Amino acid sequence: MVYQTQGATAESKDAVMKKRSRVIGKRVLLSCKEYCRQKCLQANHDRVYGGELADPEEQEKWQTALKRLRSHEWSFVVINAPSVNAFVNHMLPGKVFIHEGLFTEVKPTDDELALILCHELSHIIHQHGQSRTEMTMLLSILQLVLFSFVDPSGALPFVFDMALKYFGTGLENMYSRENETEADLTGIEIASLACFETREAHGVFGRLSGGDHYWNSTHPSGESRVAYLLEASGVHNPEALGDKCKKMKGFLEDVKGLLKGGR
């Protein structure tokens, strides 16, 4: 069903796309878990030593995110959709979907593909899918409540319906853009922790914003994304992280072995 909604019929048969997604995906997934673990430790430190400045919900947030990442055997699924997109769906946990069109049209480098996958996993970390569903339900309830006070005859219900749809779409798009920005900024931190070169990769979001597709409707403009990610990459890059990045070296050796093995 999810394939059909994305204009696809099945998983891709392209071995190269699938292998790149799997290898880079495993690397960024490990980095996601490490990122959340560090956030948990920092939140616990703040709770113990921060006094009134500590946020009691912060530790729970990151513990929940880490548990969510650990509770599934994650897979990175390439589907035979020609459009440019990658996405996660909270109703299909443990999967990150990548369109073939992302490879054929954007032609991302490994660093760029890693940043895109980190962005998608950041949606999981921040529970953006659940939050969007809750907002949609609230808007539907609001519509029902308002309609209960309106005479069903005449033109007023029609006007109300159009106004609510316009308001709801605008609100959902604004909320979505905020989520996308949060996922961008979390994603670039995670990508740098996995030793990907964010100072070069950040520009991929400018290319993703070209044309008429998903990225330019509910996402920030390509120009603004490139601007704030360029600034963030000056802080979050492998060189700036130093030892934190070096902790990933053992895993990188495993990745090399996987590539040589041709699995």
N, C-alpha and C positions, 0 to 999 in steps of 0.2 A: 504493500500500500504506500509506504513512504517513498519507494522508488517512483511510483506513478505520479505522485504529487510534485516530484522534482523533474519530471519529463524523462525518466529512465525506465527501463524494463527489467534490468538485472544488474548484478555486479559486473564490473569491468573484467575483460579477459586480458588486459594489457599487463604483462608480467613486470615490466619496468616500473610503471606507475604504482602497482601494488607493492612492490618490494621497497621502493623509496618511501612510501607512506608508512609501511610497517616498521622499517628501520628507524626513520626519523621520529615516528610516533612513539616508539618505545623509549627513545632518548628523552623526548620532551615529557613523557608521562612520569618518568623517574624524577625529572626536575620539578614537575608539579607537586609531587608528593614531598620532596625535600623542601620546597618553598612553603607549603602548608605546615610542615613540621617545624620549620624555623619560626613561622608566625605564631604557632602554638606556644613555643618556648618563650618568645618575646612577650606574648600576652600573659603567660603565667608569671613571668618576671615582673611585669607591670602590676599584676594583681597583688603580688606579694610585697613589692617594694614601692609601688606607685602611689599608694594612699588614695586620696580623693581623686587623683588624676586617672586612675585605672578604670577601664570600662569592663564591667562584669560580664557583658555579653560577648566581648571580643574573643576570649578563649574558647567559648562554646562554638562560636562561628567557625573558627579554624579547625577545631576538633571535628566538627560535623563535616567540613569540606574534606579533611583528610580521610575520614571514615568513608565518605562517598567515593573517593578515588580508589580506596583499597578494597571496596566491597564488590568490585566487578573485575572480570578478566577483559580488559579493554582491547578492542580491535579497531583498526583504521581501515574503513571500507571505501574502496573506490567504486563509484557507480557510473554506468555508461550514459550519463547526462552530458549534453554538449555545452550547457551553460556554465558560466564561471561562478562557482560557489563552493563553500564548505560549510557544514553545519552539524550541530548536535540537537538532539531532541530528548527532553527529560522523560518522555514516555517510552523511549528506547534506550535505557541506560547501558553504559559500557561500550557505546559505539560512537565513533566520529566518522562522518560521511564526507567524502571528497569527490567532486564532480570531475570527470575526465576533462571537461572544458577548462578547468583550472590549469591543468598541465599543458593542454594544446594551445590555449589562447594566451595565458599569462607567462607560461614557461618559467616558473619560479626556480631560483637556485635552492640548494638545500637550506641555506640560512633563511630564505624567504618562506619556504614551505614550513620550516620549523616555527616561524613567527605566526603564520596563519593557524597552525595546529595549536600552538600555545594560546592564541586568541580564543579558539573554540573551547578548549578545556577550561579557560578562565570563566566562560559562561557557566560551566558545571560548578566550578568552585564557588561562584557568587549566587548560584541558584536563580539565574535570570529567567530560565524557562518557567519555573514554578511561579515566580513573581508576575510574569506577563499573563499567565493563565488566571491568576488571582485578580489582576486588574481587569481583564476581560469579563470575568464573572461579576465584579462589582459594577461595571458599566451596564451590564445586562440587568442587574437588580435595580439600578437607578432608573433605567428605562421603564421597567415594569411599575415601579413606585410612582413615577411621574404620570404614566399613562392611566393609572388608577384614579387620578384626579381630573382627567380630561374626558369630556363628552366624546364618545366614539364617532358621532355623526359630525359632518362638516369637514372643513379644511384644516382645523387646528391640529388634530392628531398627525396629519401628513406633514405639517410644518414642524411639529415637535420631532417627528421621526427623522426628518432630513437634518435638523439642527443637531440632534443627538449623535447621528452618524458622523457628521462633519466634526463635531467636538471630540467624539470618541476616537476617530482616526487620527486627528491632530495630537491628542493626548498620548495615544499609544505610540505614535511615531516619535514624539519627543522623549518619552520614556525609553523607547528602544535605542535612540541615539545616545542617551545617557549610559545605558547598559553597554553599548558598543565601545564607548570611550573608556569605561571602566575595564572592559575586557582587553582593549588595546594596551592599556598601561600596565595591567597585571601581566598580560602576555609577554610584554617586552622584558619584564623582570625575570620571568620564568625562562625565556629563551636565552637571556644572558647567563643565567645560572647553569644552563646546559651547555655553555661555551659556544653558542652560535653568535656570529658577528652581527649584532643588532644595528651597528652604525651604518652598515650597507643594506641590511635587509628591510629596514623600516619603509623604504620607498615603494615597496610592493603594494602598499595600500593606495598609493596614488594611481597605479595601473589598474587596480581592482575597481576603482571608481569610474572608469571610462565606460561609456555605453549605457544602454537602458537595461539594467538588470537589478537584482536584489540589493546590491551594495549601495546604490545611490538613492534608495527610497527611504529606508529606515535607518541608515547609517550616516554618520557625519560626512561632510564633503571630503573628497580625497585630499584637497589642499590643506584643510585643517588637520586631518589625520597625520599627514606627512610632517606638518609643522610641529605638532606636539610630540610625535614619536621621535623626531629628530632631536628635540630637546631632551627627551627621556633617555635616548640612546647614549647621550653624553655622560650620563650617570650609570646607566645599566648596560654595561658591556663587559666582555670577558676580562679585558685589561683592568678595568676599574674594580672588578670583583676579586681579582687576585686568587687567594687561597680557596675561596668559596667555589670558584670555577674549577680549580685544580682537583677538587674532590670528585669531579665527574670523570676524571681521566681513566679510572679503572673501567667504568662503564663504556667509555669510548673504545677501549681495547676490545671489549666484547662485541661492540658494533662492527669493528673491523673484521673480527673473526666470522661474524654472521655474513658479512659481505663476501668474504673469501670463500665461505662454504657454499654460497649460491642458493641459500634457502629462501 
